Amino acid sequence: MDERASDFVTAFKVFLEEVVSQHQARQDDHGPALLPVLSEHLGADPRRLPVVTEDVPPHQLADLDIALDEVQRRGEAHEIIGVGGGEQRRHQSLSEILHNAGRYGQYPVAAVDYASIATGPETSRQAVSFGLRLFVYDGAPVAVLQRSADLRFGQPTARMEIVTPVDGAAAELIETVRALMLERSVLRGQVLSLGGSAYERGVGQITFHRRPAVGRGDIILPVGLLERVHRHVAGIAAHRDRLRSAGQHLKRGLLLYGPPGTGKTHTVRYLLSNLPDVTVVLLAGPAIAYVAEAAKMARALQPALVVLEDCDLVAENRDLQHGPQPLLFEVLETLDGLGDDADVAFLLTTNRIGVLEPALAQRPGRVDLAVEIPLPDEEARRRLMRLYARDLPFTPAALDRAAERAVGVTASFVKELLRRSVLIAAESGHDPGDDDLAAALDEMLSQAEAVTRALLGTTA
């Protein structure tokens, strides 16, 4: 290329850059230019400063927002500004934004982008999803670009990007923010499940659940059984300092086993009700694949309880399988890998203790207490009848007769029996009475209801 052609290309390039700059200025919000604002705050040209980046899991955006808010408010002067310039800013790092702002005059100061983030079953927070926090941290002026995860723009995690003219300030800020995120986490003390839900409030792949309200009177189990379970889960947490000083481990595993419908899940719900300060992570069905993530979360948010329901679905005896089960191995490795000093309990439930992997059920350090939730005996059935019929006009004698006849049934069977009694009475156009209870029991014990009884866990 000769000199004339080179001069033409250079001039044309300058012309195009000017056109783009003017067009961008017309398209934007007509706010002040971003670069001078940052330069004034930092006392230096931000384009010549390093950008330190910290990625954060997408479900922790609220925690990041809370932590940065607290740090920012400690500073002498602080504000949050938005970045204009259209969707292309989402594709670019802070370094690219600063470079383009200086080169083309793009990216004026604009409104801050916010997102509504669930922080509990019924609460939420307006968190910064794209905005620049300007404040002073420990004497150092800093600018932090906070952004949410957005797969549309190739951003799988939340992120903060830090610019400061003071060496080491960014690293110290990150450590402070990490500690505050852990301390102030919106997940702490919550009942959570992993995997996401289209019907309940959540963030990312985490769903928040209301903590159940199940009292002692709502549980009908053999004498002393519930107390043993509660002591193993809650008692260790209550005396963690004494146990640690005595050199005893805090990690524990509890296995509840028995036929379907006997009350294993109800027992879990009772524990959740009576451990209000414990973070609970629920895993059931395919969500058991998240066991490693659940253990990591539980360790960070301890005291914590990880519940694996129907663990026999992935933890069957390997001798009964045609090949290895990677998910089983992951469960075992997770139980083994959690440190003994972690105030974390694993609670597993199974309907099929006979096929459960021996390494999971018997090895100390994985499960150190196995409790059978049995079929209710006659006395337990009487108590169950009265529990589920407490607002219904059945006589005590009729309830006792039903309990005596219903040999080998489960708590789920009894609950369905009372519901069906009310339904039979409603279809006949009268209030429920003893005859309706007897008719419902005849119907449910008949041969035609054999499959129903199996589904409810009864052996009758």
Secondary structure as UniProt FT lines:
FT   HELIX           3..27
FT   HELIX           34..42
FT   HELIX           46..48
FT   STRAND          51..56
FT   HELIX           58..60
FT   HELIX           61..74
FT   STRAND          79..83
FT   HELIX           88..91
FT   HELIX           94..104
FT   STRAND          108..110
FT   STRAND          113..118
FT   STRAND          124..137
FT   TURN            138..139
FT   STRAND          140..147
FT   HELIX           151..153
FT   STRAND          158..163
FT   TURN            167..168
FT   HELIX           169..183
FT   TURN            186..189
FT   STRAND          191..194
FT   STRAND          202..203
FT   TURN            204..205
FT   STRAND          206..209
FT   HELIX           216..218
FT   TURN            223..224
FT   HELIX           225..230
FT   HELIX           231..235
FT   HELIX           236..238
FT   HELIX           240..245
FT   TURN            246..247
FT   STRAND          252..257
FT   TURN            260..261
FT   HELIX           264..273
FT   TURN            276..277
FT   STRAND          279..284
FT   HELIX           285..290
FT   HELIX           291..300
FT   STRAND          304..309
FT   HELIX           311..313
FT   HELIX           318..320
FT   HELIX           326..337
FT   TURN            340..341
FT   STRAND          344..350
FT   HELIX           353..355
FT   HELIX           358..362
FT   TURN            364..366
FT   STRAND          369..372
FT   HELIX           378..388
FT   TURN            389..391
FT   HELIX           396..405
FT   TURN            407..408
FT   HELIX           411..428
FT   HELIX           434..445
FT   HELIX           447..449
FT   HELIX           450..455
FT   TURN            456..457
//
